[in-house]
Amino acid sequence: MATVAPVSLVAEIGDIAGDVWKTLADDGPMSLARLVKAVGQPRDLVMQALGWLAREDKIWIEEEKRSRIVSLR
């Protein structure tokens, strides 16, 4: 029986942070809802990835009426 090595959740969030960064670099600023859809990962993991990028000062998040717009710095 083959065993699968567990993947660190921190490593997964880091990978998703890379996906978020690449999506914003390719497609430009977008709303959180659109970003979650574009990345194709669960919303909670995308939000954690955004926290990672925000902590590293790589993104900018602006309030715009009823949504938040995310862009690269």
N, C-alpha and C positions, 0 to 999 in steps of 0.2 A: 504494500500500500504506500503510495507516494504521499509525502507530507509537504505542505506549502508553508514556507517561512512567512511569519506575520510581517506585514508592512507597517512601519511606524506611521502613526497618524500625523506626526509632525512632518515626516518626510512627504506624506501625501499632500498636506497643506502647502508645503514648500513647492511641490510640483504644480499644484493648482495656482499658486501665486505666479509662477512662471507663465502658465497659460493665460492668466488674467493680464499680465504685463504684455505678452505678445498680442493678445486680442486688442488691447488699447493702442499698442504701437501700430498695428495694421489698420484698425478701423476708426481710430480717433475716440474722442470723448463720447460717452454714452450713459444712459440712465442705469441704475442698479438693476432694474428688471431686465433690460435688454442685455446687460453684461452677463447676468446669470444664465440667460437663455443662450447667449453666444458661446459661453465657456462650456456649457453642457454638463455641469456638475451640480450636486445638491447645493441649495441656497446657503445652508449653514456653513458648508466648507468654503464656498466662494467668499462669504462674509469674513471668515477667519483668514483667508488668503488676503483679503483687502486690509485687514488689521495688520497683518505681517508687512505688507507693502507700505502702509501708512506709517508704521513704526520706523521703517527704514527711510522714510521721507521720499518715497518714489512716486506717490500719487497725490492727487488733490481731489477733494470731494466738496462740491458746492450744493447748497440748497437752491432749488429752482422751483418755485410755486409748490406743487405737491410731490415733487420727486427730488432725487439727488443725482447729480451728474458727476461721474468719475472720469478723471483724465490723468495722464502722466505729467509729472513735473518737468 
